[in-house]
Amino acid sequence: MIDAAYYKLVHEAALKAAEGAGAVLLEGFRSRSGVAILKRKAGLDYSIEMDARSESFILESLRSSGVSCNIVTEEGGELRIGTGGQATLYIDPLDGTFNYSNGVPFFCVSIGVYADGSPLSGVVYDPVHMELFTATRGGGSYLNGSALRTHGQASSQRAQLLGMESPGRALHLVGNAGTNGFVIRVLGSVALDLCYIACGRHASAVISRCSAWDRAAGMLIASEAGAVVTDFSGASACIGSEALVASRDMESHSRVLAALGAGLPAKPPFNKN
């Protein structure tokens, strides 16, 4: 079992690092600096200078906090701070690189804290809108300190479906959106997609492909707010799930899974314990 004092130190260090990195991103966004392509990845994906700057800030912030932990980050890969420790931090220093580089004000910093593959806490910070989403396992989800609950939120007549990189099984949802009763929204940030489920801004999200650092914090934030989070088969989502469906209630979730041809969840939703 993870030591409570150690966990508190790690969580507070993650919060401080995320907020500080968000300030760095916002300053660069306003001055339009750091948008040069640093590295081209698979397909159309790429990273920019600000991805690296934000990551460097986060790592230095964690080091200065005195915390020891393992790191999995988008740009640097697997790292260790101090002696390592029990916790692993999944870090996306700039989720929404395409948006950022094109002047679209929708991006965030995401840090998920895990131990033995299970979530402990999550932090997602959107510096443009000054929105800090947080969650702790068993402790609920919060937006700027106010508790989030998906239950009891008014259901719209149309489920708002967020399609992220929609190849394969999710592609037909776009063409049949009207028939299926969905309104498509592609926002460009997996972490914020999941947070928007948590606070009820969207009914469901379909994420066809993402990395661990994209989903680590957002999955816990959505789940702790009462959302249903599974993979495309309806099985319980975990840190290893590359494709996700998240919904604010089971009714919305069942509709999305049915449209994907997956049926109802075969296992309980994302296990936050």
C-alpha positions as CSV (number, residue, x, y, z in Angstrom):
1,M,0.0,0.0,0.0
2,I,1.3,3.4,-1.0
3,D,2.5,5.6,1.9
4,A,0.0,8.5,2.6
5,A,2.7,11.1,3.2
6,Y,4.5,10.1,0.0
7,Y,1.3,10.2,-2.0
8,K,0.4,13.7,-0.7
9,L,3.8,14.9,-1.7
10,V,3.5,13.5,-5.3
11,H,0.0,14.8,-5.8
12,E,0.9,18.3,-4.6
13,A,4.0,18.3,-6.8
14,A,1.9,17.3,-9.8
15,L,-0.6,20.1,-9.1
16,K,2.2,22.7,-8.9
17,A,3.9,21.4,-12.0
18,A,0.8,21.4,-14.1
19,E,-0.3,24.9,-13.1
20,G,3.3,26.2,-13.7
21,A,3.5,24.6,-17.1
22,G,0.1,26.0,-18.0
23,A,1.4,29.5,-17.3
24,V,4.4,28.8,-19.6
25,L,2.1,27.5,-22.4
26,L,-0.2,30.5,-22.1
27,E,2.6,33.0,-22.3
28,G,3.9,31.3,-25.4
29,F,0.5,31.1,-26.9
30,R,-0.1,34.8,-26.5
31,S,3.2,35.7,-28.0
32,R,3.0,33.0,-30.7
33,S,6.4,31.6,-29.7
34,G,7.5,28.0,-29.6
35,V,5.3,26.8,-32.4
36,A,8.1,25.6,-34.8
37,I,7.9,21.9,-35.5
38,L,10.4,20.1,-33.4
39,K,9.8,16.5,-34.4
40,R,7.5,14.8,-36.9
41,K,5.8,11.6,-35.7
42,A,3.6,9.0,-37.3
43,G,1.1,10.2,-39.8
44,L,0.3,13.8,-39.5
45,D,1.3,14.0,-35.8
46,Y,4.1,16.3,-34.7
47,S,5.5,18.0,-31.6
48,I,6.5,21.7,-31.4
49,E,9.1,23.6,-29.4
50,M,6.5,24.3,-26.7
51,D,5.9,20.6,-26.1
52,A,9.6,20.4,-25.0
53,R,9.5,23.6,-23.0
54,S,6.5,22.6,-21.1
55,E,7.9,19.1,-20.4
56,S,11.2,20.6,-19.2
57,F,9.4,22.9,-16.8
58,I,7.4,20.0,-15.4
59,L,10.4,17.8,-14.9
60,E,12.4,20.6,-13.2
61,S,9.4,21.4,-11.0
62,L,9.1,17.8,-9.9
63,R,12.8,17.6,-9.2
64,S,12.7,20.8,-7.1
65,S,9.8,19.4,-5.1
66,G,12.0,16.7,-3.7
67,V,9.7,13.9,-4.9
68,S,11.0,10.6,-6.2
69,C,8.9,9.0,-8.9
70,N,8.9,7.3,-12.2
71,I,7.9,9.2,-15.3
72,V,6.2,8.3,-18.6
73,T,6.0,11.4,-20.8
74,E,5.2,12.1,-24.4
75,E,8.4,13.7,-25.4
76,G,11.0,12.1,-23.1
77,G,9.7,8.6,-22.7
78,E,10.4,6.7,-19.5
79,L,12.4,8.6,-16.9
80,R,13.2,8.5,-13.2
81,I,13.3,11.4,-10.7
82,G,15.2,10.7,-7.6
83,T,15.2,7.1,-6.6
84,G,12.0,6.4,-8.5
85,G,9.5,5.6,-5.8
86,Q,6.1,3.8,-5.9
87,A,4.3,6.3,-8.2
88,T,4.4,6.6,-11.9
89,L,3.4,9.9,-13.5
90,Y,2.0,9.9,-17.0
91,I,2.6,13.4,-18.4
92,D,1.3,15.2,-21.4
93,P,3.0,18.6,-21.3
94,L,0.8,19.9,-24.1
95,D,-2.4,18.1,-25.0
96,G,-3.7,19.8,-28.1
97,T,-0.5,20.6,-30.0
98,F,-2.4,21.0,-33.3
99,N,-4.7,23.6,-31.7
100,Y,-1.8,25.4,-30.0
101,S,0.4,25.6,-33.2
102,N,-2.6,27.0,-35.2
103,G,-3.6,29.6,-32.7
104,V,-6.7,27.7,-31.5
105,P,-7.2,28.4,-27.7
106,F,-8.0,24.9,-26.6
107,F,-5.1,22.9,-25.0
108,C,-4.0,21.7,-21.6
109,V,-1.4,20.1,-19.4
110,S,-2.3,16.6,-18.1
111,I,-0.6,14.6,-15.3
112,G,-2.0,11.3,-14.1
113,V,-0.5,9.7,-10.9
114,Y,-0.6,5.9,-10.8
115,A,0.8,3.0,-8.7
116,D,0.9,-0.6,-9.8
117,G,-1.2,0.3,-12.9
118,S,-4.1,1.8,-10.8
119,P,-4.9,5.6,-10.7
120,L,-4.2,7.6,-7.6
121,S,-4.9,11.1,-8.8
122,G,-5.3,13.2,-11.9
123,V,-4.6,16.8,-12.8
124,V,-5.7,18.6,-16.1
125,Y,-5.1,22.3,-16.4
126,D,-6.6,24.5,-19.2
127,P,-4.7,27.8,-18.8
128,V,-6.7,29.7,-21.4
129,H,-10.0,29.2,-19.5
130,M,-8.2,29.0,-16.1
131,E,-9.9,25.7,-15.4
132,L,-8.1,23.2,-13.1
133,F,-9.7,19.7,-13.2
134,T,-8.5,17.4,-10.4
135,A,-9.5,14.0,-9.0
136,T,-8.2,11.6,-6.3
137,R,-9.2,7.9,-6.1
138,G,-12.2,7.6,-4.0
139,G,-12.2,11.4,-3.3
140,G,-14.2,12.7,-6.2
141,S,-13.6,15.1,-9.1
142,Y,-13.3,18.9,-8.9
143,L,-13.2,21.9,-11.2
144,N,-11.5,24.8,-9.5
145,G,-12.4,23.3,-6.2
146,S,-16.1,22.7,-6.9
147,A,-17.2,19.1,-6.9
148,L,-18.3,17.5,-10.2
149,R,-21.0,14.9,-10.6
150,T,-22.4,13.6,-13.9
151,H,-25.5,12.2,-12.2
152,G,-28.5,14.4,-12.3
153,Q,-27.3,16.5,-15.2
154,A,-30.1,17.1,-17.8
155,S,-29.9,14.8,-20.8
156,S,-30.2,16.5,-24.1
157,Q,-32.2,15.0,-26.9
158,R,-29.0,14.4,-28.8
159,A,-25.9,12.9,-27.3
160,Q,-23.0,15.1,-28.1
161,L,-20.3,12.8,-29.3
162,L,-16.7,13.9,-29.3
163,G,-14.9,12.0,-32.1
164,M,-11.1,12.0,-31.6
165,E,-9.0,10.8,-34.6
166,S,-12.0,8.8,-35.9
167,P,-10.6,6.0,-38.1
168,G,-11.9,2.4,-38.2
169,R,-14.9,1.6,-36.1
170,A,-15.7,5.2,-35.1
171,L,-15.7,6.5,-38.7
172,H,-19.2,5.5,-39.6
173,L,-20.6,7.4,-36.7
174,V,-19.7,10.7,-38.5
175,G,-21.6,9.8,-41.6
176,N,-24.6,8.5,-39.6
177,A,-24.6,11.2,-36.9
178,G,-28.1,12.4,-37.7
179,T,-29.5,8.9,-37.9
180,N,-27.9,7.9,-34.6
181,G,-28.9,11.2,-32.9
182,F,-25.4,12.4,-32.3
183,V,-23.9,15.9,-32.7
184,I,-20.2,15.5,-33.5
185,R,-17.6,17.7,-31.8
186,V,-13.9,17.3,-32.4
187,L,-12.1,19.4,-29.9
188,G,-8.5,18.3,-30.3
189,S,-7.6,17.3,-26.7
190,V,-8.3,13.9,-25.3
191,A,-7.7,15.0,-21.7
192,L,-10.2,17.9,-22.0
193,D,-12.7,15.6,-23.8
194,L,-12.8,13.4,-20.7
195,C,-13.0,16.4,-18.4
196,Y,-15.9,17.8,-20.3
197,I,-17.8,14.5,-19.7
198,A,-17.1,14.9,-16.0
199,C,-18.6,18.4,-15.9
200,G,-21.6,17.6,-18.2
201,R,-20.7,19.7,-21.2
202,H,-20.9,16.7,-23.4
203,A,-22.8,13.5,-23.1
204,S,-20.3,11.1,-24.6
205,A,-16.8,10.9,-26.0
206,V,-15.3,8.4,-28.5
207,I,-11.6,8.3,-28.5
208,S,-10.3,6.0,-31.2
209,R,-6.7,6.2,-30.5
210,C,-4.7,7.7,-27.7
211,S,-1.5,7.2,-25.6
212,A,-1.3,6.6,-21.9
213,W,-0.3,10.2,-21.1
214,D,-3.3,11.4,-23.0
215,R,-5.9,9.5,-21.0
216,A,-4.3,8.8,-17.6
217,A,-5.6,11.9,-15.7
218,G,-8.9,12.3,-17.7
219,M,-10.1,8.8,-17.1
220,L,-9.9,9.2,-13.4
221,I,-11.5,12.6,-13.5
222,A,-14.4,11.4,-15.5
223,S,-14.8,8.2,-13.5
224,E,-14.7,9.9,-10.1
225,A,-17.4,12.3,-11.3
226,G,-19.7,9.3,-12.0
227,A,-19.0,8.8,-15.7
228,V,-18.9,5.4,-17.4
229,V,-15.6,4.7,-19.1
230,T,-14.9,1.6,-21.1
231,D,-13.1,0.4,-24.2
232,F,-14.8,-0.1,-27.5
233,S,-15.9,-3.6,-26.5
234,G,-17.6,-2.3,-23.4
235,A,-14.9,-3.8,-21.1
236,S,-13.5,-1.9,-18.2
237,A,-11.0,0.8,-19.3
238,C,-7.5,0.9,-17.9
239,I,-4.3,2.7,-18.5
240,G,-3.5,0.3,-21.3
241,S,-6.7,0.9,-23.2
242,E,-5.8,2.7,-26.5
243,A,-9.5,3.3,-27.5
244,L,-12.1,4.7,-25.1
245,V,-15.8,5.5,-24.8
246,A,-16.8,7.7,-21.9
247,S,-20.3,8.9,-21.1
248,R,-22.0,10.8,-18.3
249,D,-24.6,8.1,-17.9
250,M,-25.3,4.5,-18.9
251,E,-28.1,5.5,-21.3
252,S,-25.8,7.7,-23.3
253,H,-23.1,5.1,-23.1
254,S,-25.3,2.2,-24.3
255,R,-26.4,4.3,-27.3
256,V,-22.8,5.0,-28.3
257,L,-21.6,1.4,-27.8
258,A,-24.6,0.2,-29.9
259,A,-23.7,2.6,-32.7
260,L,-20.2,1.2,-32.6
261,G,-21.5,-2.3,-32.7
262,A,-20.1,-3.2,-29.4
263,G,-23.2,-3.8,-27.4
264,L,-23.5,-3.3,-23.6
265,P,-20.6,-3.3,-21.3
266,A,-19.5,-6.9,-20.5
267,K,-17.7,-5.8,-17.4
268,P,-18.1,-3.0,-14.8
269,P,-16.9,0.4,-16.0
270,F,-13.5,1.8,-15.3
271,N,-12.4,0.6,-11.8
272,K,-11.2,3.6,-9.9
273,N,-10.2,1.4,-7.0
